[in-house]
Amino acid sequence: MEQKVIDLLKSVFEGVEITSDSSQETVETWDSMHQLSIAFEIESEFGISLEPEEIAKMISVKEIIAIIESKK
């Protein structure tokens, strides 16, 4: 799961190094537009629907994984 999320973020943030510790604070280009792209990709990849509150909380790899796992 973690590697799948990391790979997804790498595709959203082309050319940026993404690790399990990556977050909005460590990725300079992680802005609101990228946040929506991440949400769209996660919904498509994992077949889930995200609420606006959940999208707002997706500020790190760990947080994204926790939200995905809560939907299963």
N, C-alpha and C positions, 0 to 999 in steps of 0.2 A: 504494500500500500504506500509506504513512504517513498519508495523509488518511483512509483507511478505518479505521485504528486510532484516530486522533484522534476521528473521528465516533462510533466505538463507545464510547470512553471518555466522550465528552460525554453519551451516552445513559445510561451507568451513573452518572456523577456529574452529575446534573441541576443546571443552573445554575452549574456550575463552569467557569471558563475552562481549556481544555486546549490545550496547544501541543506541539510536537515535543520540548520540553525538560521536559515534565511528568514527575513521579515521585512516589513515596511521600513524599519530603521536601518537595515543593512543593504537594501537594494534601492539605490537613488531614484530609479525610474518607476518605482512602484507607486503609482498615483491612482486617482479615482477611475480613470479610463482603463488602466490595467486591471483594476479590481473587478470591473464589470467583465472584462475578457476572461479573467480567472474563473469567475462565477459561471459564465457561459460554458467554458471548457469543462469544468467540473460536472455541471449538470449533464452535458453530453456524454462525457466519459463514464460517469458512474450511474447514469440513469436516475438521477434524483432531482427534486425541485428544492431550491433554496429560497428562504424567506429573506426579505430585505435586512432584517436584524442579523441574520446569519452571515449574509454577504459583508455587512459592516464589521463583523467580528473576525473575518478571515484576513488577519494581518501578519500571519507567520505560517510556515510549513506545519508546525505542530498544531496550530489552531485549525488549519484547514483539515488536517487528518482527523482531529477530534470532531469536527462538524460532520464530516463524511461518515465517520463511524457511528455517530448518533442517529443517522438516517437509516441505518441498516437494521 
